Amino acid sequence: MWNAFERIERLAANAKTLLAQRVEEAAAWRQRGHRDTAEGMAKQSGTTRGAAKRQLALSKRLDAHPATETAMRRGEISPAQAALVAAGANGNAAAERRLLDTARSSTVAALRQEAARERAKADPDPEETERRMHEERRARSWTDEEGRWHFNATGTVRDGSHVARVLERLVNEEFTNARREGRREEREAYAFDAFVRVFRDHDRRADENPKKGHRCPSYLSILRVDYQALLRGRVEGDELCEVAGLGPVPIPTARDLLGESVLKLVVTKGDDVANVTHLGRGPKVAQKIALLWQSPCCSVEGCTRTRIEFDHREPWASTK
């Protein structure tokens, strides 16, 4: 029964998306006093103006992606998948076919990653793209109807990698403190505590000299980049230049990040990492780096996490 309703919902959502452009052309929203189509659609469907704008943008984009439109009409993919395919393919029919295959056979997280790679591969000027993304950077906070505080930030992978590096270290510290106190909560709860802690610590240190002390990094961002691409200054073919778990970056950004990094050499043979040995219970730093290089996302079937649990099949927390 659930599957039947899911298919009905998907077909209905796809039909609404395909009709959105026609709704704008009909201009009925003007007669109802709305400032634009998105506002009228949002009020009619009980959603946000931002969601309606995204639906309308996808409807217009489908003109250049006939295979994606056909897949939507058949109910093979959802609007969320269609948006990722269209954004990643950007009018390239071959890329569109590859992304549709991924959409049909894998998760949305995997599709998002592949779409980012296709975009980066076809980008004629990745540095300009990164500049544009930086110019469009946004951060905002709001309180919902139940009084919960929300924070949302959008920017470049370069900036995101700095945030992720610091936040991951603090999340691990929050996890350790919680275990000492006998608390067991979701990782997302520890992430929120770590996020807030950054600002609390900043307030405490406001009057201190920021150059005092030095903290060694306990978390490393893994930069996956082909050597030839690094020398050449651009990515070609199937070469990679990306921050593991976050997404592709231009070669100049990779060079900047390398200048700030703690470097580890990963020896590979083909796609496999060769000969990293450790007999202890937990993975050492070199093994973590090797695993993140070979598998930036969790390798357990059905798991889409990009922050890997190294002992996922039998969680360490359950056997401690």
N, C-alpha and C positions, 0 to 999 in steps of 0.2 A: 504493500500500500504506500509506504514511504517513497519507494522508487517511482511509483506511478505519479504521485504528486510532485516529486522532484522534477520529473520530465515535463509535466504540465507547467510548472513554475519557470523552468528554463526556457521552454518554447515561448511562453508569454513574455518573459523578460527580453528575449531576443527580438520578438515581434515589436515590442515597444521601442527598442533601440533602433531597429530598421525604419520605424515610422517617425522617429524624432525629427529628422531633417524635413520631412513633409509637414510636420506640425509647425515648424518654423516658417516654412514657405506659405502656409495658410494664413499666418499672422492673426489668428483668432485671439491671441494673448493681448493684442492692442485693445480689442473691444472690451476686454475684461479689466482693463486698467493696469496691467502688469508692465513693468519696465522692460522686460525682454522675455524671450521664449523660456529660458531656464527658470525664471521666477514663476511663470505660469505653470510649467510642468511640475515644479516642486510643490506648489500649493495643491495642484490637482492630485498628485500621487502621495502626498504626505511625507515627502523626503526633503533633503536640503538642496539649496540652490547649487552648491558645489557638485553634488551627485548628479543633478540634472544637467549641468554644464558638461560634465564628463560623458554622460550618455549622448548628448547632442554632438559633442566633438567626435565620438566614436562613429556615430551615424554618418557624419560627413566623410570620415576617413575611409569608410568601407567602399566608397566609389573606386578607390585605387587598390582595393584588396578583394577581388571577386571570389577567390577561393575561400577566404574567411567568411564572407557573406553567405556563401553556399553552405559552409559548415554550420553556421548559425541557424539557417533556415531548416536544416536537418536535425537540429538539436544536438549536434555532436560536441559543441563547446558552449561555454557560458559567456555572458558579456565580459566578465573579468578576464577570461582567457583570450577573448577576441581583442580586447584592448591591448593586451601584452603582445599578441601576435602582430597587430597592425603597427604598434609603436616600434617593435623590433625589426619588422620587415621593411617598413617605410617605403613601400612601392616595389620592393625587390621580390619578384615572383618565386625565385629559387629559395630565398630566405623564408618567405611566407610558407612554402611547402614544408621546409624543415621544422619550422616552429609549430605548424599545425600537427605534424607527426608527434612532436614533443607534448603538445597540449592533449592529444588523444591518449597518450600512453604514460604520462608522468604527472607529477604534482604541479600546482601553481607556482610553488617555490622554485622548482627546477625550470619551469617555463620562464619565470622572471629572470633567472640567471642566464639562460640561453638567449633570451631577447636582448639583454644588456650586451652580450657578446656580439650578437649580430649587428646591433647599432654601432658598437665601437669599431667593428671590422669595416663597416661601410662609411664611417665618418671621414670625410676628406680633410677635416681640420679639427682634430680632437682638442687641441689647445684652445681654439676659439670656443668650442663647445663647453669646455670647462670654465672659461671666462664667463660665458653666458649663464651657466648654472650658478656661478658665484654671484653674479649680478642679481639673479633671481632668488637668492637665498632668503629664507623666511624662518622665523620662529615665533610661535604665538602660544598663549595659554588661555584657557577658559574653564568655566565651571558648568557642569551639566545640570540637568533638572533635579538630580538627587544630591547635588552639592559636592560631587567629586571634582577634584582639580585635574585638568589635563594639560599636557605640554606636547607640542608638535614642532619639529624642526626639519627643514629641508635644505640641503646644500650639496656640496661636492663630496665625492668619495675621499678626496684628500683630507678635508676637514673631518669627515666622519671617522676616518681611521684614527685620528688623534683622540677623538671622544671615546671610541670603542676601546682603545688601548688602556686609557686611564680607568674607564668604567669597569672593564673586565677585572682589573686588579682589585678594585674596591668591592666588586660583587663577591669575589672569592674571600675577601676579608670579612664581609658581612655574613657569608655562609659559615665560616669558621667560628665567628662570634656566636652565631645562633646555635650551633651544635654544642658549644661550651655551656650555653645557657639552657640547653634542653629544648630549644624551639625547632620546629620543622615546618617550613613554609615553602611556597613555590619560588622558583628562581626569580620570577618576575617581581616578586615582593622585595627580594634582596636587591634587585637592580634599582628599584625605586628608592630604597633606603640609601643605596650608594650614590644615586643621582642627587638626592637632597643633601647628602653629606658633603659633596663637593662645594656647595654654596655655604653650608654651615662652617666648614673649615676655612673658606675664603673670608668669611666675616671675622673669624677668630684671628686670622693672620693679617688683617687689614693694616695694622700698625707695625707689623714686623718687617724686617728686611727680607725681600723675596729671594735674595742670593744666599741666604744662610742655609747650610745643610745641602745634602745631595742624596737623592733616592735612586737606587739601582732599579731598573725596570724588572718587574716580575711577570710581565706579559709582553709577548712580541707579536706585532702585526706581521703577517707573512706576505711578502711581495712575490708574486709568481710572474716572472718575466723571462722570456727567451733571450739568451745571450746575444744572438745576432740582431734581434730587434733593438736591444739596448745599445749596441754599437751603431746601428743604422740610424736610430732616432725615430723610428716609426714601426708599427706592427704590420706585417704582411701575411696573407694566407691564414693558416690555422695557428699562428703564433699567439702567445698570451702575454698580456701585461695587465695584471689585476691584483688588488688587495684581496687575499683569500677571505671569502665570506661576505665581502662588501660589493665588489664589482670592478669593471675595467677602469683604468686610469691612463692618461697619455704618457708616453715615454719620458718627456721632461719632468712630469710629476714623479715618476718612478725614480729618476735620477736625484730629485730633491729628497725623496723619502729615504733613499739609500744613504744619503749624506747624514741622515739623522738616526740611522738604524744600528742596532746590534746585529752584526752579520753572522749567519751560519751557513756553511757550505753543505748542500744536500747532494750527494752523489747518486745519480740515477742511471738506470739501464732501461732504455725505452721509456715506458710510462711508470715503471716500478722503482721504488726507492730501494737501494741496495745496502745491506749490511749495517744496520743500526742495532746494536745489542745492549741489553740491560737486564739484569737478573732480579732487580728489586721488584717490590709489589706495585708501586706506582710508576708511571712513565717519567723519564727524565726529560730535560728540556730538548735535547737533540732528537729524542723519539717523538715528542710532541710536534716539533717542527717538521720532521719527516712525514708524520701522519697528516698534518695540515696541508703539506705540499701535495701528497698523493690523493687526499680526499678532503677538500675544504668543507664539504657537508657530511653529515652523518651517513655512514654506509649501511645502517640497519634499514631493511626494507620498510617503507611506509613512514620513516622518520624524516622530516624536512628541516631539522634544526641545523643552523650553521655554526653554533657553538657546540662543539662535539663533546659528548660524554664518552670518555675513553674506555669506560667499562659498561657501556649501555646495556648489553645483553643481561648482565647481572650487576645492577648498580652497586657501587662501592658503599653508598650510604646504607644499603640493606645488609651488607656483609661485614660492616665495620665492627 
